[in-house]
Amino acid sequence: MNIDPRPLYTRATEQIAALVATVRPEQLAGPTPCAEFDVRTLLSHIAGGTRRIAVVGAGGDGMAVRPFLDGIEDDRWSAAYDEVRTEVQKSWADDAHLDALVTVPWGEAPGRIALSGYVMEAVTHTWDLSESLGRPLALDPELAEFALGIARRVLPDERRDDEELPFDSAVPAPEGADAYGRLAAYLGRRPLS
């Protein structure tokens, strides 16, 4: 895989930012497709994971970064997310970062592979958040197709019972599911309704 995932990652973060901007305070304690997360915790994870990939892009130890962003006031999620996604753009600006080996939770990989994995994670969490908020915005299908391709490449179809793996075994996609629905099902997620 020799693509530059930065434009896709930027589009994914723009989509997340637009979605985060729709979150109302009364939705923060609501459920998400990730049973262990409410919307507030999901936002914390989205922002924390984004900070982690910024550190990786800057040549730092992403594993030393907790994948949650704590202490954010309820009315500051949009601003907090904008700050960390700007960090990502800056830290990955140098083309040399795409071929440099980096360490991410799933091992050591060239930067372009690592960032592609984070596109998959960002797009997956976009679906999670969208489901949690009642699907307030149309989502970019090209991003979901790319993320699904990455998921199929890096996560085997067989049972995913590894405790460290943040994805359950694949479930059947609902009939007529769009790319996001197929991605979510492949990663073991089910719609809230």
N, C-alpha and C positions, 0 to 999 in steps of 0.2 A: 504494500500500500504506500503509494508515494504522493499522496495528495497533501495539500496545505489545508488543514482543518480550521485555521483561524477565522476565515470568513463565515463558516458554518457556526463556529462557536459564538462569534459576535452576533449573528442572527438569532441564535438560541437565547443569548442573554438579553437581547432587545425584546424578544417575545416574553421572556420571564419578567422583565421589568414592566412591560405593559400589563401583564397579569397581576403582578404584585400591587400595582397602582390601583387595581379594582378592589382590593381587600378592604372590607369594612370592619371596624373594631368588633362588632358582634360575631363575626365569622372566625375570629382568631382561636376560639376554644372549640371550634367545630371539628368533626372527624375528617380523616383523610383515608385514601386507600391503603396507606401504610398504617396498620392497626396501632402501632406503638407511638404514632405521631398525631398531634392535633395540628391545626393550621399554623399556629405560632411556632411549634417545634419544627414543622416542615420548612417554614421560612428560615428559621435558624440554621437548619441543615443545608438548605440551598445556598444561603449566604456563606456559611462556614466552608462548604465544599468549594465554593468559588474562591474564597480566600486561599484555600489549600492549593488549588491549581495555579493561582498567582504566585505563590511561594515556589512551587515547582518550576514555573517558567523563569523565575529569577535565579534559578540554580540552587535554591534552598531545599531543605528537607521537608517535603510535604507531609511526611509521616509524623513530624513533630507538631503539626498544626491540627488542633481539634476540629473535626468537621462540623462544628456548630458555632454559631456566632451568638454569644450570650450578652445580656445587658442592654438589649435594644428596646427602646420605648415603643409602645404599640403604634404610635403615629410616625415612627421613623424607619419602618421596614423598606420603603421605596428608596429613601436616601441611603440607607445602609447597603442595600443591594447595589445601587449605582456606584457607590464607592468601591466595593470589591470587584465589580466587573470592570471598572476603569483600571484597577490594579492589574487585572489579567491582560488587558490590551497592552499596557505598558510593558509588563514582564515578558510577554511573548512577541514583542515587536521585532526583535532580531531574528532573521531567518536561520541563523546558526542554531537556535534553540530547537528547531524542528528535528535535527539529526543528532543532537546531543542526547546521551543516555540520561534518563531521569528515573527516580524511584517513586513509584505510586503504590497505593494499597495492594494492587494485584501483581506487583513485581517491578523489575527494571525493564524499561522500554525506551525506544527513541521517542523524542518529544512529540512528533506527529502522531504516533500511536497512542501515547498517553492522552494527548489533547482530544483525539478522536473518542477515546473512552469517556472523557469528560463531556463531550457533546452528547453521547448516549445517556449519561447520567442526568445532564441538564434537561434534555428533552423528556426523559422519563419523569422527572420531578415536575416538569411543566404539565404533563398529563395529570399527575397526582394533584397538583394545585388546582388545575382547571376543573377536575372532577369535584374537588372539595368546595369550590366556589360556585358550582352550578353551571359550568361552561360559559363564562361571560364573554369570551372572545373566540373568533375563528383562529385556529392554529395552523401553522405552516406545514403542509403535508410533506414537503421535500425534506425537512429536518427529521420528521418521523421515519421516513424511508431510509435515510442515512443511518439514523440511530438503530433501526431494526437490523440493517445490514451488519453493523458493528456488533450488535448483541448476538446475532446468529454466528458470527465469526469467533467471538471470544467466550461465549457461554454455550456449552453443549446442550443438546436437547434432553439428554437423560436427566434423571432426578438430580436436583440441586439441593442436596441435604447438608452441604458444608455450612457449618455454623457461622463462618466468617463471611460467607457470600450474602450480599444484601438482597438477593433475588430468589424468589421461590421457584419451584418447578413450573414449567409452562402450563397454562390452562387454555381450554378452547376459547378462541376469540368469538365474541357475539356475532351472530349472523349479520352480514353487511358492515362489519367494523371497518372504520377508516384506518389509516396507517398508525395513528396513535393508539387506537383500540387493539390493533394487532401487536404493536410493540408492548403495550401494557400486558396483554395476555401472555406473550412470549416470556415476559419477566415475572409471571405469576400474579399479576395484579388483576383485581376485579373492580368494575365500576361500583360506586356507592349505591346507585339506585338501579 
